[in-house]
Amino acid sequence: MQHRLQPASDRPDRGEVSDDELLTVIADFLDMGFVENIVAMFRQETRYYRWIDRLLADERFAVRLGVSVLFEYLVQERPQEVGLALPSLVAALDSDLARVRGEAVSVLGIIGTDEALAHVGAMVNDPDPQVAEVARDILDTAR
């Protein structure tokens, strides 16, 4: 299982951009702190919400942090769309990696809808104590 997306500069030019290449660009921009650029991309294309689980699996902390910052923006600017990320985030809750589950719980907490918080509630008994604590903290804050 690959945990770091392949940099765009490592691939030959084929004249068109695949979803994997776009995902890599998004991850690289988040890694560089260009969150506003990614917010602009999400404004134009809602299918990117389906890729959140893959971004959270990236080994780079700055990418995962960038996803949280991205959702802080999106919740303010596009509240009607952030729910599109729920299927991807729910998939991330099943990850073998506790850090991925924990990041997904955090993003669900940022989204903060009843549906998102219901998924957070399901994680209070996660086998990883840090994931369970994050879930409990989010639920305590939401009350």
C-alpha positions in Angstrom: 0.0 0.0 0.0 1.5 3.3 -1.1 1.3 6.0 1.6 2.9 8.9 -0.3 1.5 10.1 -3.5 4.0 10.1 -6.4 5.2 13.6 -7.2 4.0 15.0 -10.5 7.5 15.6 -11.6 8.3 11.9 -11.6 5.8 11.0 -14.3 6.1 11.3 -18.1 3.9 13.9 -19.8 0.9 12.2 -21.5 -0.9 15.3 -22.6 -3.8 14.9 -20.2 -4.2 14.9 -16.5 -5.5 11.8 -14.8 -7.4 11.7 -11.4 -4.2 10.3 -9.8 -2.2 13.2 -11.1 -4.7 15.7 -9.9 -4.7 14.0 -6.5 -0.9 14.3 -6.4 -1.1 18.0 -7.3 -3.7 18.5 -4.5 -1.5 16.7 -2.0 1.7 18.5 -3.1 -0.1 21.9 -2.8 -1.4 21.0 0.6 2.2 19.9 1.6 3.5 23.4 0.5 0.7 25.2 2.4 -1.2 26.4 -0.6 -4.6 25.6 0.9 -6.4 28.5 -0.7 -5.5 27.1 -4.1 -7.1 23.8 -3.2 -10.2 25.5 -1.8 -10.5 27.1 -5.3 -10.1 23.7 -6.9 -12.9 22.3 -4.7 -15.2 25.2 -5.6 -14.9 24.2 -9.2 -15.0 20.4 -8.9 -17.0 18.6 -6.2 -15.7 15.1 -7.1 -12.5 15.9 -5.2 -14.4 15.3 -2.0 -14.3 11.6 -2.9 -10.5 11.6 -2.5 -10.2 12.8 1.1 -9.5 9.3 2.4 -6.6 9.0 0.0 -5.2 12.4 1.1 -5.5 11.4 4.7 -3.4 8.3 4.0 -0.5 10.4 2.7 2.5 10.0 5.0 3.3 13.7 5.0 1.9 15.5 8.1 1.5 18.8 6.2 -0.8 17.1 3.7 -3.0 15.7 6.5 -3.0 19.0 8.4 -3.8 20.7 5.1 -6.9 18.6 4.8 -8.1 19.8 8.1 -7.4 23.4 7.2 -9.1 22.9 3.9 -12.3 21.7 5.6 -12.2 24.7 8.0 -12.4 26.9 4.9 -15.0 24.7 3.1 -17.3 24.5 6.1 -17.5 28.3 6.1 -17.6 28.8 2.3 -19.4 25.6 1.0 -21.4 24.1 3.9 -23.9 22.6 1.4 -21.1 20.6 -0.2 -18.9 19.3 2.7 -21.2 16.3 3.2 -19.9 15.0 -0.1 -16.8 13.9 1.8 -18.6 11.7 4.2 -18.4 8.4 2.2 -14.7 9.0 1.8 -14.2 9.9 5.5 -16.2 6.9 6.6 -14.0 4.7 4.5 -10.9 6.2 6.2 -12.4 5.2 9.6 -11.8 1.6 8.5 -8.1 2.2 7.8 -5.5 -0.1 9.4 -3.5 3.0 10.3 -4.6 4.8 13.5 -3.3 8.1 12.3 -5.6 7.9 9.3 -8.6 7.0 11.5 -7.7 9.9 13.8 -7.4 12.4 11.0 -10.8 11.3 9.6 -12.4 11.7 13.0 -10.9 15.2 13.2 -12.3 16.2 9.8 -15.7 14.8 10.7 -15.6 16.9 13.8 -14.8 20.0 11.7 -17.8 19.2 9.4 -19.8 18.9 12.6 -23.2 17.9 11.1 -25.3 15.4 13.0 -24.4 12.7 10.5 -20.7 13.5 10.7 -20.8 13.5 14.5 -22.7 10.1 14.5 -19.6 8.6 12.7 -17.4 10.3 15.3 -19.5 8.7 18.0 -18.8 5.3 16.5 -15.1 5.8 17.1 -15.1 6.4 20.9 -14.2 2.7 21.3 -11.5 2.6 18.7 -8.7 0.2 19.7 -6.2 3.1 19.5 -6.5 5.2 22.7 -5.6 8.4 20.9 -8.3 8.0 18.2 -10.9 7.2 20.9 -9.8 10.3 22.9 -10.0 12.6 19.9 -13.5 11.2 19.2 -14.6 11.8 22.8 -13.1 15.3 22.8 -15.0 16.2 19.7 -18.3 14.9 21.1 -17.7 16.7 24.4 -17.1 20.0 22.5 -20.1 19.5 20.3 -22.5 19.2 23.2 
